[in-house]
Amino acid sequence: MDLVNHQFQLAARPTGLPKPSDWLYAEEPVPEPGDGEVLVKILYLSLDPAMRGWMNDSRSYIAPVGIGEVMRALGAGRVIASKEPSLAVGDHVTGLLGVQEYAVASAKAVRKVDTQLAPLPVYLGALGMPGMTAYFGLLDVGAPAEGDTVVVSGAAGAVGGVVGQIAKLKGCRVVGIAGGPEKCRYVVEELGFDAAIDYKAEDVDAALREHCPDGIDVYFDNVGGEILDAALVHLARHARVVICGAISQYNATDGMKGPSNYMSLLVNHASMTGFVFSDYLERIPEAATDMAGWLAAGKLKAREDIAEGLEGFPDTLLRLFRGENTGKLVLKVADD
């Protein structure tokens, strides 16, 4: 097999937003898979806020990407060579494939998906890590009850949009926080949220007081910073705060700012819990069945914001931190 692979390697650890010099665009021959492995032609890459944390050499839930290593990313593609009986040439799979055109992966490290049930990019969004994160973060950690008021930050993003929709399916009142009138319109008119707060144009504290007069029962946080602080002020008794992410802090050059209103947890007998998707790997089939059923029934909407071209990866990734994506940001690498 005479193929050439192009890939983005981490060249330096970023300070603040990643810049072009933090990347090396490299070229190498495509290796043959070994026993129990498959060679995948990558068709789509998932661009996620967590990728920024993976670039830091600091203690986390996963080891950092090493200097000179291919940038870690979830991907979806087609098997073009296989030395594993359970996966055939032509099968579509997802997994941690990296920012590149081709990947050799252990069959145990990828998941076969059915593109007859849903288009491949959906398996990087609602039926992938973001959707599963929303499912378990809300239902297991947030534990909403019918009639609860659920507030979601980053509401127009890949995780936040699904969180709000699941909360509505469970009979909750849902308020989303998003940036700009178009995103706020999207979460209300298309995703069915009860209300939206434009943090770029509104006083979030005052808006939460208006939309959550009885307090917040579940706050699902994707952004951290000032918005988390504002939400803490408005917690209801026995509220649950779900810490999924803190995108407002990932590129801070003067250190992350923690919540100053944390004593609200004490006053309201509330809890704040962090989690990651990998905590629930054994239960993925359960979540996938529910999510696929809701999608098929039209009860859940999936939206992918698809950019094209591997070469544009560094700038496309920055769209996440500029708040330019609506729904799941996906990079198309090649045609199937």
Number of C-alpha atoms within 10 A of each C-alpha: 8 7 9 12 15 17 23 24 22 21 18 18 19 18 14 13 15 18 14 13 12 18 22 17 16 13 12 10 12 17 15 16 18 14 12 15 21 28 24 28 26 27 22 31 30 27 24 20 18 14 18 21 19 21 22 18 13 11 10 10 11 10 13 18 19 18 16 14 14 21 24 21 19 19 31 30 30 22 22 16 20 25 18 16 11 11 20 15 14 14 18 24 25 24 22 17 28 21 27 28 22 26 24 19 19 18 21 12 13 20 12 17 18 12 14 7 11 14 11 23 29 19 23 26 23 29 23 19 22 23 28 28 25 26 25 21 24 26 16 12 20 24 16 20 15 12 14 22 26 29 31 29 30 25 33 30 27 27 29 27 31 30 30 32 20 21 29 23 14 15 14 23 22 28 26 28 27 26 20 15 14 12 24 22 19 19 27 19 12 10 20 18 26 16 17 27 24 19 18 12 10 12 12 18 17 11 17 22 16 11 19 20 12 14 22 28 27 31 27 31 25 23 21 24 18 17 19 23 17 21 26 26 19 21 25 23 18 16 27 25 27 23 21 23 21 20 21 18 18 21 17 13 11 9 9 14 13 13 15 13 14 16 13 20 20 11 12 16 14 20 18 17 12 12 16 15 17 14 10 15 9 8 12 17 11 10 18 18 11 13 22 17 13 15 16 13 10 10 15 21 16 18 18 19 15 18 17 14 12 22 14 12 21 16 12 21 21 18 13 18 18 9 15 15 21 22 25 27 27 24 25 20 25 14 9 12
